[in-house]
Amino acid sequence: MAAKEIKKLAPIVFGIATDSLAIVEGTIERGESISDILTHYNISPTTVHNLAQKAKSVFNVRRIQSQRPYVLLHTLDSAQTAQYFIYEPSNSDYVIYDLRGDLAVTRHEREIKVVERELAGEIKGSLYESVLAAGGSAQLVNQLADIYAWRLNLNHLQPGDQFKLIYEEKLVNSNSIGYGILKAAFFEHSGQPLYAIGFDQGKGISYFDQDGKSFKKAFLKEPLEYTRISSRYTMSRFHPVQKRFKAHLGTDFAAPRGTPIRSVGEGKIVEAAYNFGNGYYVKIQHNKTFTTQYLHLSRFAKGIRRGRSVAQGQTIGYVGSTGLSTGPHLCYRLWKNGKQVDALRVKLPLAEPVNQKIKQLFLPVKQK
């Protein structure tokens, strides 16, 4: 049990007066349960069981994870009986397990302060290195890359190219716990400026250039983070299971088992089923033109079933090797106007621009 007793008593801890209590700080170890910890502080298995029953509707003790911090408050006598156990599921909330009397469990949200930040820099090396050198983080690099992926080849940036970001940072007790919305971005590449302006048309933040044109395509480039493309769309491929040449009208993305698979666009699930060849698969109708299919899943994501609507980027399942498959991968298929096409070669449409009816609302956002 990795825990350390704090000799100097603090008057208030998580809103609890500790003038008659000792404070123990620790981190949940791998395989350690709340029962393992409380047993050392004079709490019986029966009391732990009763506490677990009360906790189910607030924060089930089975959800306590390793590497997360906790604080235990116990009496100052020789028995050192635990009075409170406080667990932090995240940096923004904590759960108080009150071990006194009838027992009680309460969950509390810390106040999160959102502040606007600016980050500017010059490309020297890779985008990743340059953003970090300017004081940014890997998360900001990923957000920036997602926005500009369709408009700018980020692998071909030149030394001297400029960038600027305006984003939200979340603080708890003056400590950063992550980022909020990336409100706007700017690149000057080879002397050409390219603005990305965050604007919500009613479906969440999307990014537009100064003319109100969308920064993204109507579909994502790929449905997952993959290791390599193991087989491309072809009219003749030697099938590794059936041992014969046949058409392969999809793209195989090799990836570790359990890798999340995301819908490349919003749409409606028309099939979510299992068959001998495809294994577990999902088929999505996006509009009158495009349909996509995702094969050989290990399992579906929660709530994925026929008739459900999905958002672009929503996780629909996880990489597996079900059906006629020799290893974990995703076979991704795309139909255009009812005909299967090569997903890596088809020209995808741009997402909707700023709606003309609300363009007057976009103008002041652009001018900030």
C-alpha atoms as a printed R data frame, in Angstrom:
    type eleno elety resid chain resno       x       y       z
1   ATOM     1    CA   MET     A     1   0.000   0.000   0.000
2   ATOM     2    CA   ALA     A     2   1.683   3.188  -1.258
3   ATOM     3    CA   ALA     A     3   0.614   5.754   1.330
4   ATOM     4    CA   LYS     A     4   2.311   8.458   3.363
5   ATOM     5    CA   GLU     A     5   1.036  10.008   6.574
6   ATOM     6    CA   ILE     A     6   1.230  13.790   6.747
7   ATOM     7    CA   LYS     A     7   2.581  14.763  10.149
8   ATOM     8    CA   LYS     A     8   1.461  18.378  10.015
9   ATOM     9    CA   LEU     A     9  -2.315  18.461  10.328
10  ATOM    10    CA   ALA     A    10  -4.234  20.724   7.987
11  ATOM    11    CA   PRO     A    11  -7.383  22.394   9.373
12  ATOM    12    CA   ILE     A    12  -9.586  21.708   6.308
13  ATOM    13    CA   VAL     A    13  -9.252  18.855   3.780
14  ATOM    14    CA   PHE     A    14 -11.961  18.482   1.136
15  ATOM    15    CA   GLY     A    15 -14.183  20.600   3.366
16  ATOM    16    CA   ILE     A    16 -13.555  18.381   6.407
17  ATOM    17    CA   ALA     A    17 -12.091  19.758   9.648
18  ATOM    18    CA   THR     A    18  -9.041  17.666  10.583
19  ATOM    19    CA   ASP     A    19  -7.986  19.119  13.934
20  ATOM    20    CA   SER     A    20  -8.646  15.696  15.540
21  ATOM    21    CA   LEU     A    21  -7.700  13.520  12.583
22  ATOM    22    CA   ALA     A    22  -4.516  12.305  10.914
23  ATOM    23    CA   ILE     A    23  -4.127  12.649   7.164
24  ATOM    24    CA   VAL     A    24  -2.820   9.857   4.938
25  ATOM    25    CA   GLU     A    25  -2.178  10.460   1.237
26  ATOM    26    CA   GLY     A    26  -1.764   7.608  -1.184
27  ATOM    27    CA   THR     A    27  -2.152   6.276  -4.711
28  ATOM    28    CA   ILE     A    28  -4.235   3.239  -5.634
29  ATOM    29    CA   GLU     A    29  -1.876   0.435  -6.594
30  ATOM    30    CA   ARG     A    30  -2.541  -2.092  -9.353
31  ATOM    31    CA   GLY     A    31  -4.970  -4.734  -8.077
32  ATOM    32    CA   GLU     A    32  -5.644  -2.826  -4.852
33  ATOM    33    CA   SER     A    33  -9.240  -2.373  -3.681
34  ATOM    34    CA   ILE     A    34 -10.827  -0.034  -1.173
35  ATOM    35    CA   SER     A    35 -11.225  -3.036   1.136
36  ATOM    36    CA   ASP     A    36  -7.460  -3.694   1.047
37  ATOM    37    CA   ILE     A    37  -6.823  -0.111   2.149
38  ATOM    38    CA   LEU     A    38  -9.531   0.227   4.807
39  ATOM    39    CA   THR     A    39  -8.623  -3.103   6.468
40  ATOM    40    CA   HIS     A    40  -5.389  -1.451   7.660
41  ATOM    41    CA   TYR     A    41  -7.445   1.240   9.397
42  ATOM    42    CA   ASN     A    42  -9.783  -0.827  11.574
43  ATOM    43    CA   ILE     A    43 -12.702  -1.044   9.099
44  ATOM    44    CA   SER     A    44 -14.389  -4.466   9.025
45  ATOM    45    CA   PRO     A    45 -15.308  -6.369   5.839
46  ATOM    46    CA   THR     A    46 -18.981  -6.011   6.799
47  ATOM    47    CA   THR     A    47 -18.665  -2.218   6.936
48  ATOM    48    CA   VAL     A    48 -16.864  -2.187   3.582
49  ATOM    49    CA   HIS     A    49 -19.681  -4.295   2.077
50  ATOM    50    CA   ASN     A    50 -22.339  -1.935   3.426
51  ATOM    51    CA   LEU     A    51 -20.371   1.042   2.116
52  ATOM    52    CA   ALA     A    52 -20.151  -0.546  -1.328
53  ATOM    53    CA   GLN     A    53 -23.933  -0.989  -1.395
54  ATOM    54    CA   LYS     A    54 -24.501   2.666  -0.522
55  ATOM    55    CA   ALA     A    55 -21.907   3.778  -3.080
56  ATOM    56    CA   LYS     A    56 -23.489   2.066  -6.100
57  ATOM    57    CA   SER     A    57 -25.733   4.986  -7.028
58  ATOM    58    CA   VAL     A    58 -23.007   7.613  -6.441
59  ATOM    59    CA   PHE     A    59 -19.637   6.122  -7.392
60  ATOM    60    CA   ASN     A    60 -19.304   2.357  -7.306
61  ATOM    61    CA   VAL     A    61 -16.163   1.265  -5.432
62  ATOM    62    CA   ARG     A    62 -15.511  -1.256  -8.241
63  ATOM    63    CA   ARG     A    63 -14.778   1.698 -10.521
64  ATOM    64    CA   ILE     A    64 -11.807   2.810  -8.428
65  ATOM    65    CA   GLN     A    65  -8.743   2.617 -10.681
66  ATOM    66    CA   SER     A    66  -5.041   2.200 -10.069
67  ATOM    67    CA   GLN     A    67  -2.703   5.204 -10.240
68  ATOM    68    CA   ARG     A    68  -5.417   7.572  -8.988
69  ATOM    69    CA   PRO     A    69  -4.821   9.515  -5.716
70  ATOM    70    CA   TYR     A    70  -6.734   9.175  -2.470
71  ATOM    71    CA   VAL     A    71  -6.748  10.736   0.993
72  ATOM    72    CA   LEU     A    72  -7.667   8.848   4.172
73  ATOM    73    CA   LEU     A    73  -8.504  10.555   7.468
74  ATOM    74    CA   HIS     A    74  -8.235   8.463  10.654
75  ATOM    75    CA   THR     A    75  -8.499   8.966  14.399
76  ATOM    76    CA   LEU     A    76  -5.407   9.913  16.407
77  ATOM    77    CA   ASP     A    77  -5.754   7.043  18.911
78  ATOM    78    CA   SER     A    78  -3.922   3.744  18.723
79  ATOM    79    CA   ALA     A    79  -6.737   2.085  16.720
80  ATOM    80    CA   GLN     A    80  -6.301   4.625  13.879
81  ATOM    81    CA   THR     A    81  -9.879   4.000  12.745
82  ATOM    82    CA   ALA     A    82 -10.626   5.491   9.334
83  ATOM    83    CA   GLN     A    83 -13.300   8.193   9.386
84  ATOM    84    CA   TYR     A    84 -13.216   9.312   5.753
85  ATOM    85    CA   PHE     A    85 -11.843   7.948   2.501
86  ATOM    86    CA   ILE     A    86 -11.639  10.472  -0.366
87  ATOM    87    CA   TYR     A    87 -11.015   9.206  -3.896
88  ATOM    88    CA   GLU     A    88 -10.322  11.392  -6.952
89  ATOM    89    CA   PRO     A    89 -11.701   9.834 -10.183
90  ATOM    90    CA   SER     A    90 -10.365  12.829 -12.122
91  ATOM    91    CA   ASN     A    91  -8.697  16.177 -11.555
92  ATOM    92    CA   SER     A    92 -12.078  17.892 -11.587
93  ATOM    93    CA   ASP     A    93 -14.063  15.822  -9.071
94  ATOM    94    CA   TYR     A    94 -13.740  13.751  -5.921
95  ATOM    95    CA   VAL     A    95 -15.833  11.269  -3.909
96  ATOM    96    CA   ILE     A    96 -16.097  11.323  -0.106
97  ATOM    97    CA   TYR     A    97 -16.815   7.982   1.547
98  ATOM    98    CA   ASP     A    98 -17.938   8.866   5.078
99  ATOM    99    CA   LEU     A    99 -17.158   5.842   7.278
100 ATOM   100    CA   ARG     A   100 -18.803   7.141  10.430
101 ATOM   101    CA   GLY     A   101 -22.131   5.966  11.835
102 ATOM   102    CA   ASP     A   102 -24.657   5.111   9.101
103 ATOM   103    CA   LEU     A   103 -22.092   5.626   6.322
104 ATOM   104    CA   ALA     A   104 -22.548   8.086   3.438
105 ATOM   105    CA   VAL     A   105 -21.154   8.648  -0.051
106 ATOM   106    CA   THR     A   106 -21.122  12.016  -1.834
107 ATOM   107    CA   ARG     A   107 -19.584  13.164  -5.114
108 ATOM   108    CA   HIS     A   108 -18.304  16.716  -5.552
109 ATOM   109    CA   GLU     A   109 -17.320  18.770  -8.599
110 ATOM   110    CA   ARG     A   110 -14.445  21.211  -8.260
111 ATOM   111    CA   GLU     A   111 -14.900  24.643  -9.754
112 ATOM   112    CA   ILE     A   112 -13.360  24.743 -13.221
113 ATOM   113    CA   LYS     A   113 -12.144  28.097 -14.462
114 ATOM   114    CA   VAL     A   114 -11.879  28.515 -18.230
115 ATOM   115    CA   VAL     A   115  -9.383  31.100 -19.493
116 ATOM   116    CA   GLU     A   116  -8.526  32.155 -23.031
117 ATOM   117    CA   ARG     A   117  -4.917  31.672 -24.109
118 ATOM   118    CA   GLU     A   118  -2.861  32.604 -27.160
119 ATOM   119    CA   LEU     A   119   0.103  30.669 -28.505
120 ATOM   120    CA   ALA     A   120   2.253  31.817 -31.408
121 ATOM   121    CA   GLY     A   121   5.433  30.510 -32.932
122 ATOM   122    CA   GLU     A   122   7.536  29.724 -35.972
123 ATOM   123    CA   ILE     A   123   8.126  26.392 -37.644
124 ATOM   124    CA   LYS     A   124  11.580  25.089 -36.787
125 ATOM   125    CA   GLY     A   125  11.640  21.375 -37.454
126 ATOM   126    CA   SER     A   126   8.323  19.482 -37.227
127 ATOM   127    CA   LEU     A   127   4.954  20.956 -36.279
128 ATOM   128    CA   TYR     A   128   5.048  18.899 -33.068
129 ATOM   129    CA   GLU     A   129   8.470  20.212 -32.054
130 ATOM   130    CA   SER     A   130   7.550  23.791 -32.954
131 ATOM   131    CA   VAL     A   131   4.274  23.877 -30.989
132 ATOM   132    CA   LEU     A   132   5.941  22.357 -27.932
133 ATOM   133    CA   ALA     A   133   8.836  24.812 -28.201
134 ATOM   134    CA   ALA     A   134   6.293  27.671 -28.177
135 ATOM   135    CA   GLY     A   135   4.812  26.350 -24.907
136 ATOM   136    CA   GLY     A   136   2.028  24.165 -26.293
137 ATOM   137    CA   SER     A   137   1.236  20.497 -25.806
138 ATOM   138    CA   ALA     A   138   0.697  17.305 -27.804
139 ATOM   139    CA   GLN     A   139  -3.072  17.773 -27.382
140 ATOM   140    CA   LEU     A   140  -2.909  21.168 -29.098
141 ATOM   141    CA   VAL     A   141  -0.798  19.691 -31.907
142 ATOM   142    CA   ASN     A   142  -3.456  17.017 -32.474
143 ATOM   143    CA   GLN     A   143  -6.266  19.589 -32.530
144 ATOM   144    CA   LEU     A   144  -4.348  21.746 -34.976
145 ATOM   145    CA   ALA     A   145  -3.570  18.782 -37.205
146 ATOM   146    CA   ASP     A   146  -7.222  17.665 -37.236
147 ATOM   147    CA   ILE     A   147  -8.377  21.121 -38.337
148 ATOM   148    CA   TYR     A   148  -5.819  21.695 -41.096
149 ATOM   149    CA   ALA     A   149  -5.573  18.115 -42.381
150 ATOM   150    CA   TRP     A   150  -7.723  18.807 -45.468
151 ATOM   151    CA   ARG     A   151  -6.271  22.203 -46.369
152 ATOM   152    CA   LEU     A   152  -2.551  21.945 -45.655
153 ATOM   153    CA   ASN     A   153   0.025  19.170 -45.874
154 ATOM   154    CA   LEU     A   154   1.481  19.461 -42.390
155 ATOM   155    CA   ASN     A   155   4.420  17.265 -43.350
156 ATOM   156    CA   HIS     A   156   5.513  19.876 -45.900
157 ATOM   157    CA   LEU     A   157   5.678  22.920 -43.638
158 ATOM   158    CA   GLN     A   158   8.709  25.113 -44.232
159 ATOM   159    CA   PRO     A   159  11.126  26.657 -41.723
160 ATOM   160    CA   GLY     A   160   9.907  30.181 -41.106
161 ATOM   161    CA   ASP     A   161   6.196  29.370 -41.522
162 ATOM   162    CA   GLN     A   162   4.202  31.090 -38.773
163 ATOM   163    CA   PHE     A   163   1.342  29.824 -36.627
164 ATOM   164    CA   LYS     A   164  -0.970  31.200 -33.952
165 ATOM   165    CA   LEU     A   165  -3.633  29.541 -31.810
166 ATOM   166    CA   ILE     A   166  -6.418  30.969 -29.645
167 ATOM   167    CA   TYR     A   167  -7.730  28.321 -27.283
168 ATOM   168    CA   GLU     A   168  -9.367  27.678 -23.920
169 ATOM   169    CA   GLU     A   169  -7.512  26.182 -20.977
170 ATOM   170    CA   LYS     A   170  -9.268  24.594 -17.999
171 ATOM   171    CA   LEU     A   171  -7.917  25.333 -14.512
172 ATOM   172    CA   VAL     A   172  -8.697  23.865 -11.092
173 ATOM   173    CA   ASN     A   173  -7.079  25.709  -8.205
174 ATOM   174    CA   SER     A   174  -4.820  27.465 -10.753
175 ATOM   175    CA   ASN     A   175  -3.581  24.086 -12.056
176 ATOM   176    CA   SER     A   176  -4.193  23.140 -15.679
177 ATOM   177    CA   ILE     A   177  -6.371  20.062 -16.175
178 ATOM   178    CA   GLY     A   178  -6.665  20.221 -19.955
179 ATOM   179    CA   TYR     A   179  -7.981  22.220 -22.849
180 ATOM   180    CA   GLY     A   180 -11.379  23.324 -24.009
181 ATOM   181    CA   ILE     A   181 -12.300  24.697 -27.400
182 ATOM   182    CA   LEU     A   182  -9.663  25.677 -29.946
183 ATOM   183    CA   LYS     A   183 -11.381  28.918 -30.932
184 ATOM   184    CA   ALA     A   184  -9.237  29.949 -33.899
185 ATOM   185    CA   ALA     A   185  -5.955  29.217 -35.627
186 ATOM   186    CA   PHE     A   186  -3.724  30.827 -38.215
187 ATOM   187    CA   PHE     A   187  -0.980  29.501 -40.485
188 ATOM   188    CA   GLU     A   188   1.237  31.456 -42.830
189 ATOM   189    CA   HIS     A   189   2.673  28.867 -45.199
190 ATOM   190    CA   SER     A   190   5.073  29.996 -47.950
191 ATOM   191    CA   GLY     A   191   3.783  33.526 -47.469
192 ATOM   192    CA   GLN     A   192   0.108  32.535 -47.820
193 ATOM   193    CA   PRO     A   193  -2.199  33.125 -44.800
194 ATOM   194    CA   LEU     A   194  -4.793  30.487 -43.879
195 ATOM   195    CA   TYR     A   195  -7.241  31.236 -41.070
196 ATOM   196    CA   ALA     A   196  -9.373  28.633 -39.254
197 ATOM   197    CA   ILE     A   197 -12.296  30.194 -37.387
198 ATOM   198    CA   GLY     A   198 -14.303  28.153 -34.894
199 ATOM   199    CA   PHE     A   199 -18.058  28.662 -35.257
200 ATOM   200    CA   ASP     A   200 -21.084  26.760 -33.949
201 ATOM   201    CA   GLN     A   201 -24.018  26.454 -36.350
202 ATOM   202    CA   GLY     A   202 -26.009  24.421 -33.837
203 ATOM   203    CA   LYS     A   203 -24.153  21.087 -34.045
204 ATOM   204    CA   GLY     A   204 -21.001  21.989 -32.126
205 ATOM   205    CA   ILE     A   205 -17.822  23.807 -33.141
206 ATOM   206    CA   SER     A   206 -16.699  23.467 -36.767
207 ATOM   207    CA   TYR     A   207 -13.931  25.387 -38.527
208 ATOM   208    CA   PHE     A   208 -14.271  27.717 -41.506
209 ATOM   209    CA   ASP     A   209 -11.991  29.959 -43.527
210 ATOM   210    CA   GLN     A   210 -12.600  33.689 -43.857
211 ATOM   211    CA   ASP     A   211 -15.050  33.087 -46.694
212 ATOM   212    CA   GLY     A   212 -17.136  30.758 -44.527
213 ATOM   213    CA   LYS     A   213 -16.046  27.578 -46.350
214 ATOM   214    CA   SER     A   214 -15.645  24.469 -44.209
215 ATOM   215    CA   PHE     A   215 -12.146  23.291 -43.339
216 ATOM   216    CA   LYS     A   216 -13.083  19.627 -43.396
217 ATOM   217    CA   LYS     A   217 -14.553  17.149 -45.791
218 ATOM   218    CA   ALA     A   218 -17.964  15.619 -45.234
219 ATOM   219    CA   PHE     A   219 -16.070  12.435 -44.285
220 ATOM   220    CA   LEU     A   220 -12.961  11.650 -42.266
221 ATOM   221    CA   LYS     A   221  -9.964  10.380 -44.217
222 ATOM   222    CA   GLU     A   222  -9.677   7.187 -42.171
223 ATOM   223    CA   PRO     A   223 -11.986   5.439 -39.694
224 ATOM   224    CA   LEU     A   224  -9.278   4.666 -37.101
225 ATOM   225    CA   GLU     A   225  -5.680   5.127 -35.969
226 ATOM   226    CA   TYR     A   226  -3.954   2.315 -37.852
227 ATOM   227    CA   THR     A   227  -0.514   0.720 -38.012
228 ATOM   228    CA   ARG     A   228  -0.388   0.211 -41.784
229 ATOM   229    CA   ILE     A   229  -2.580  -0.442 -44.808
230 ATOM   230    CA   SER     A   230  -2.291  -4.202 -45.225
231 ATOM   231    CA   SER     A   231  -4.432  -4.545 -48.349
232 ATOM   232    CA   ARG     A   232  -5.865  -2.008 -50.777
233 ATOM   233    CA   TYR     A   233  -8.906  -1.945 -53.036
234 ATOM   234    CA   THR     A   234  -8.217  -4.254 -55.992
235 ATOM   235    CA   MET     A   235 -10.052  -6.430 -58.497
236 ATOM   236    CA   SER     A   236  -7.660  -9.315 -57.887
237 ATOM   237    CA   ARG     A   237  -6.169 -10.256 -54.523
238 ATOM   238    CA   PHE     A   238  -5.088 -13.641 -53.182
239 ATOM   239    CA   HIS     A   239  -7.426 -14.290 -50.255
240 ATOM   240    CA   PRO     A   240  -5.345 -15.525 -47.263
241 ATOM   241    CA   VAL     A   241  -8.170 -17.744 -45.932
242 ATOM   242    CA   GLN     A   242  -9.923 -18.953 -49.083
243 ATOM   243    CA   LYS     A   243  -6.571 -19.425 -50.903
244 ATOM   244    CA   ARG     A   244  -7.778 -18.056 -54.236
245 ATOM   245    CA   PHE     A   245  -7.701 -14.827 -56.220
246 ATOM   246    CA   LYS     A   246 -10.805 -12.640 -55.931
247 ATOM   247    CA   ALA     A   247 -11.802  -8.985 -55.856
248 ATOM   248    CA   HIS     A   248 -11.132  -7.084 -52.649
249 ATOM   249    CA   LEU     A   249 -13.462  -4.098 -52.737
250 ATOM   250    CA   GLY     A   250 -12.262  -2.471 -49.546
251 ATOM   251    CA   THR     A   251  -9.231  -1.155 -47.691
252 ATOM   252    CA   ASP     A   252  -7.673  -3.194 -44.888
253 ATOM   253    CA   PHE     A   253  -6.195  -1.186 -42.016
254 ATOM   254    CA   ALA     A   254  -3.969  -3.283 -39.751
255 ATOM   255    CA   ALA     A   255  -4.308  -2.193 -36.114
256 ATOM   256    CA   PRO     A   256  -4.074  -3.698 -32.614
257 ATOM   257    CA   ARG     A   257  -7.100  -5.611 -31.370
258 ATOM   258    CA   GLY     A   258  -9.459  -3.286 -29.487
259 ATOM   259    CA   THR     A   259  -8.496  -0.115 -31.410
260 ATOM   260    CA   PRO     A   260 -11.601   2.146 -31.561
261 ATOM   261    CA   ILE     A   261 -13.261   2.406 -34.987
262 ATOM   262    CA   ARG     A   262 -15.094   5.637 -35.784
263 ATOM   263    CA   SER     A   263 -17.781   6.501 -38.283
264 ATOM   264    CA   VAL     A   264 -16.248   8.623 -41.045
265 ATOM   265    CA   GLY     A   265 -19.415  10.729 -41.261
266 ATOM   266    CA   GLU     A   266 -22.787  11.270 -39.670
267 ATOM   267    CA   GLY     A   267 -25.533   8.917 -40.809
268 ATOM   268    CA   LYS     A   268 -27.916   6.104 -39.916
269 ATOM   269    CA   ILE     A   269 -26.961   2.501 -39.147
270 ATOM   270    CA   VAL     A   270 -28.658   0.210 -41.654
271 ATOM   271    CA   GLU     A   271 -26.920  -2.989 -40.496
272 ATOM   272    CA   ALA     A   272 -25.128  -4.044 -37.315
273 ATOM   273    CA   ALA     A   273 -24.839  -7.801 -37.399
274 ATOM   274    CA   TYR     A   274 -22.638 -10.901 -37.754
275 ATOM   275    CA   ASN     A   275 -22.085 -13.250 -40.655
276 ATOM   276    CA   PHE     A   276 -19.574 -15.938 -41.574
277 ATOM   277    CA   GLY     A   277 -17.452 -13.852 -43.924
278 ATOM   278    CA   ASN     A   278 -17.631 -10.358 -42.418
279 ATOM   279    CA   GLY     A   279 -17.708 -11.315 -38.746
280 ATOM   280    CA   TYR     A   280 -19.205  -8.489 -36.690
281 ATOM   281    CA   TYR     A   281 -19.818  -5.526 -38.991
282 ATOM   282    CA   VAL     A   282 -21.586  -2.167 -39.189
283 ATOM   283    CA   LYS     A   283 -23.035  -0.531 -42.309
284 ATOM   284    CA   ILE     A   284 -23.948   3.172 -42.311
285 ATOM   285    CA   GLN     A   285 -26.036   5.154 -44.808
286 ATOM   286    CA   HIS     A   286 -24.670   8.710 -44.792
287 ATOM   287    CA   ASN     A   287 -26.799  10.299 -47.491
288 ATOM   288    CA   LYS     A   288 -28.226   9.450 -50.935
289 ATOM   289    CA   THR     A   289 -24.705   9.202 -52.336
290 ATOM   290    CA   PHE     A   290 -22.435   7.538 -49.762
291 ATOM   291    CA   THR     A   291 -22.605   4.376 -47.646
292 ATOM   292    CA   THR     A   292 -19.771   2.869 -45.595
293 ATOM   293    CA   GLN     A   293 -19.176  -0.534 -44.009
294 ATOM   294    CA   TYR     A   294 -16.772  -1.662 -41.247
295 ATOM   295    CA   LEU     A   295 -15.885  -5.380 -41.048
296 ATOM   296    CA   HIS     A   296 -14.267  -7.947 -38.706
297 ATOM   297    CA   LEU     A   297 -15.013  -6.036 -35.470
298 ATOM   298    CA   SER     A   298 -14.269  -7.695 -32.141
299 ATOM   299    CA   ARG     A   299 -17.444  -6.083 -30.756
300 ATOM   300    CA   PHE     A   300 -19.831  -3.188 -31.235
301 ATOM   301    CA   ALA     A   301 -19.589   0.000 -29.207
302 ATOM   302    CA   LYS     A   302 -22.336   0.623 -26.650
303 ATOM   303    CA   GLY     A   303 -25.672   1.544 -28.223
304 ATOM   304    CA   ILE     A   304 -24.689   0.603 -31.779
305 ATOM   305    CA   ARG     A   305 -27.634  -1.117 -33.445
306 ATOM   306    CA   ARG     A   306 -29.722  -0.939 -36.586
307 ATOM   307    CA   GLY     A   307 -31.755   2.257 -36.896
308 ATOM   308    CA   ARG     A   308 -29.528   4.362 -34.639
309 ATOM   309    CA   SER     A   309 -28.048   7.650 -35.855
310 ATOM   310    CA   VAL     A   310 -24.297   8.252 -35.470
311 ATOM   311    CA   ALA     A   311 -22.160  11.378 -35.523
312 ATOM   312    CA   GLN     A   312 -18.965  11.884 -37.502
313 ATOM   313    CA   GLY     A   313 -16.072  10.531 -35.438
314 ATOM   314    CA   GLN     A   314 -18.329   8.510 -33.097
315 ATOM   315    CA   THR     A   315 -16.887   5.167 -31.992
316 ATOM   316    CA   ILE     A   316 -18.993   2.371 -33.481
317 ATOM   317    CA   GLY     A   317 -16.872  -0.677 -32.627
318 ATOM   318    CA   TYR     A   318 -13.419  -2.090 -32.004
319 ATOM   319    CA   VAL     A   319 -10.830  -3.804 -34.170
320 ATOM   320    CA   GLY     A   320 -10.950  -7.593 -34.144
321 ATOM   321    CA   SER     A   321 -10.476 -10.595 -36.383
322 ATOM   322    CA   THR     A   322 -13.963 -12.102 -36.634
323 ATOM   323    CA   GLY     A   323 -15.217 -13.767 -39.818
324 ATOM   324    CA   LEU     A   324 -12.781 -14.731 -42.596
325 ATOM   325    CA   SER     A   325  -9.729 -13.005 -41.182
326 ATOM   326    CA   THR     A   326  -6.192 -14.036 -40.301
327 ATOM   327    CA   GLY     A   327  -5.369 -11.215 -37.895
328 ATOM   328    CA   PRO     A   328  -6.726  -8.052 -36.246
329 ATOM   329    CA   HIS     A   329  -7.617  -5.406 -38.822
330 ATOM   330    CA   LEU     A   330 -10.486  -3.339 -40.169
331 ATOM   331    CA   CYS     A   331 -11.820  -3.860 -43.671
332 ATOM   332    CA   TYR     A   332 -13.368  -0.517 -44.634
333 ATOM   333    CA   ARG     A   333 -15.703  -0.289 -47.625
334 ATOM   334    CA   LEU     A   334 -17.246   2.703 -49.384
335 ATOM   335    CA   TRP     A   335 -20.174   2.905 -51.798
336 ATOM   336    CA   LYS     A   336 -20.828   5.907 -54.034
337 ATOM   337    CA   ASN     A   337 -24.179   5.971 -55.806
338 ATOM   338    CA   GLY     A   338 -24.616   2.278 -55.060
339 ATOM   339    CA   LYS     A   339 -21.231   1.215 -56.468
340 ATOM   340    CA   GLN     A   340 -18.252   0.158 -54.356
341 ATOM   341    CA   VAL     A   341 -15.276   2.477 -54.873
342 ATOM   342    CA   ASP     A   342 -11.722   2.869 -53.610
343 ATOM   343    CA   ALA     A   343 -12.011   4.901 -50.397
344 ATOM   344    CA   LEU     A   344  -8.422   6.124 -50.736
345 ATOM   345    CA   ARG     A   345  -8.980   7.549 -54.214
346 ATOM   346    CA   VAL     A   346 -12.534   8.874 -54.276
347 ATOM   347    CA   LYS     A   347 -12.967  12.645 -54.163
348 ATOM   348    CA   LEU     A   348 -14.896  13.466 -51.018
349 ATOM   349    CA   PRO     A   349 -17.242  16.443 -50.772
350 ATOM   350    CA   LEU     A   350 -16.583  19.382 -48.479
351 ATOM   351    CA   ALA     A   351 -18.706  19.716 -45.385
352 ATOM   352    CA   GLU     A   352 -21.397  22.392 -45.329
353 ATOM   353    CA   PRO     A   353 -20.211  26.026 -45.346
354 ATOM   354    CA   VAL     A   354 -21.540  28.652 -42.958
355 ATOM   355    CA   ASN     A   355 -25.307  28.857 -43.518
356 ATOM   356    CA   GLN     A   356 -26.252  32.061 -45.344
357 ATOM   357    CA   LYS     A   357 -29.122  32.603 -42.900
358 ATOM   358    CA   ILE     A   358 -26.720  33.014 -39.970
359 ATOM   359    CA   LYS     A   359 -23.681  34.417 -41.780
360 ATOM   360    CA   GLN     A   360 -24.227  37.769 -40.045
361 ATOM   361    CA   LEU     A   361 -23.449  35.938 -36.772
362 ATOM   362    CA   PHE     A   362 -20.216  34.549 -38.253
363 ATOM   363    CA   LEU     A   363 -18.847  37.954 -39.273
364 ATOM   364    CA   PRO     A   364 -18.140  39.305 -35.755
365 ATOM   365    CA   VAL     A   365 -16.529  35.986 -34.764
366 ATOM   366    CA   LYS     A   366 -14.251  36.221 -37.819
367 ATOM   367    CA   GLN     A   367 -13.217  39.764 -36.989
368 ATOM   368    CA   LYS     A   368 -12.081  39.013 -33.413
